Amino acid sequence: MENIRKGVQWVLDHRTSYQVAKDLGINNRTVNRYQNGESPIENMTFGTAEKIYNYYLKEMEKMWESLDQAIEDFNSWNHAALLYFNKEEGYFNTEVFSNDIQAGETFLTDGNYGIYSKSNRASNRANIGKVRKEYIIDFAKLIMDGYDAMQAQYELADKYPYSI
């Protein structure tokens, strides 16, 4: 039940009422009342909660697909690259650079978390494999649960002491 509540809350926090209403056939005003706290989520009808939770599951599926694509892009690029996670939109992406200077001049905006990078130096061109992917997934889940980047790294330090 807690997973359903978290999923519904994620949708309400990260998607507009218009987008949810349009995609799910729910009244825009109804969604808006849950988003701004006029109506508590606990009072949501089962049918509405089910629609929103299924929407959440589809959004998460898209997010994990975006991770697979970002890893493929990262691994296929033979120069500097940065894999990052956008918390607000719920997607992963890889930014590629022709040299280390460009990579060093890149700043991520709020809500974007750089998770893994590589440079042009041969010693730092490690690709993302199974263990690194698991780390990225765990990191993103912690970020989505409200951890900041440092807290998430600290939380994962014992589980991934040498793998990253």
N, C-alpha and C positions, 0 to 999 in steps of 0.2 A: 504494500500500500504506500509506503514511504517513497519507493521508486516512482510510482505513478504521480504522486504529489510533486516530487522534484522535477519530473518531466514536464508536467503541466506548467509549473512555475518557470522553468527554463523558456518555454515557448512564450509565456506572457512577458518575460523579461527581455527576450531577444528578437521578437517579431512584432510588427505593428498590428494593431487591431484590424486594420483594413486588410492586411495580408492574410491573417488567420481567418477572418470572416470570409474573404473571397475564396481561399483555398478549401475551406471546410464547409461552407454553406451555413455558417452560424451568423446570427445578427451581429453587426459591427458594434452596436451599442452594448450588447451583452458582453462581448469580449473586453470592451473598453472598461466596463464597470469592474471586472475582475482585475484588470491591469492597474487601475488607479485606486483599488482598495475599497470602492463603494460596496462591492459584494465580496464576502470572504470565499476563498476557494472551497472551503468545507461545505458551502451551500450550493456548489455547482451540481447540476444534474449528472447522473451517471452517464447519460448519452453524450453530453457535452464534454465531460472529462475523458471519456473513451476516445472521442474524435480528436481531442487535443493531444492526448497521450500517443495515439497512433501517428499523428502528425510529427510529434517529437521523435518517435522511433525512426520515421523516414528521414527526418533532418539529421539524426545521428548516423544513419546509414550513408547519407551523402557526405557527412563529415569524414567518416572513415574511408570512403572512396577517394575523397580529396587527399587524404594522407597517402594512400597507395600511389596516386598520381604524382604527388609532391616528392615522394621517395624515388620514384622512377626518374623524374626530372633531375633530382639531385645526383643520383648515382650515374646517370648517363652524361652529365656535364663534367668535363675534364679540367675545369678551372675553379676559381673561387665560387662558392655558393652558400646560401643561407636558407635553411628550412625554418619556416615560422608558422605560428598558430594565431589565427584571428579569433579571439574569444567572442566578440560581439556577433560576428556573422557565423561563427562555427565552421571554419574551414582551415585547411592547411595549404601552404603554397611554398614554392621554392623560388627564390630570387637568385638569378645567376649573374656572374660578373666576368668580364674578360681579364681582370687583373685584381690583385689584392688591394690596390689603392681605391678602386671603386667600391669594393666590399667594405673597406674601412671607413668610407665616407657615408655609408648607409646608416640611417637612423630609423628605428621603428617607432611608429606613432602609438599612442595609448591604445591598449586593447590588443596589440600585436606582441607576441612573445617569440623571440628567436630561440629555437630549441637546439639546433645543431648546425655547425658551419664547417667549411673546409676552405683552405687557401690554395694558391697555386704551387706552394712548396710541396714537393713529392712526399715529404714525411707527414704532411697533413692533408692527404687526399683520401682519407678513409671513407668508404661508402657506408650506407646505412643498411645493416643486416637485421637479423631477427631480434637480437637482444636490444639493439638501439631502437628498433621500432617499438618493442615492448615498453622501453623507457619513455619514448615520445607519447605513447598512448596513456601511460600512467601519469605523466606530467600534465597532459592536456586535461585529464579527468580531475586532477587536483585543482588546476586553474579554474575549471568550470564549477568546482565546488566552493570557490571563493578564496583559495590560497593565492598569495602573491608568488612571484617567480622564485624568490629566495626561500620562502617556506616550502614550496613544492620540491625544490632541489634538496633541501635539508631532509625532508620527509623521505625522499627516495635514496638518500646516500647509503643507507645500510643495505638496501635491496640491490643496488647497482654500484658496488664500491669500485670496481675496476673496469667496468664495461663501457663507460661513456667517453 
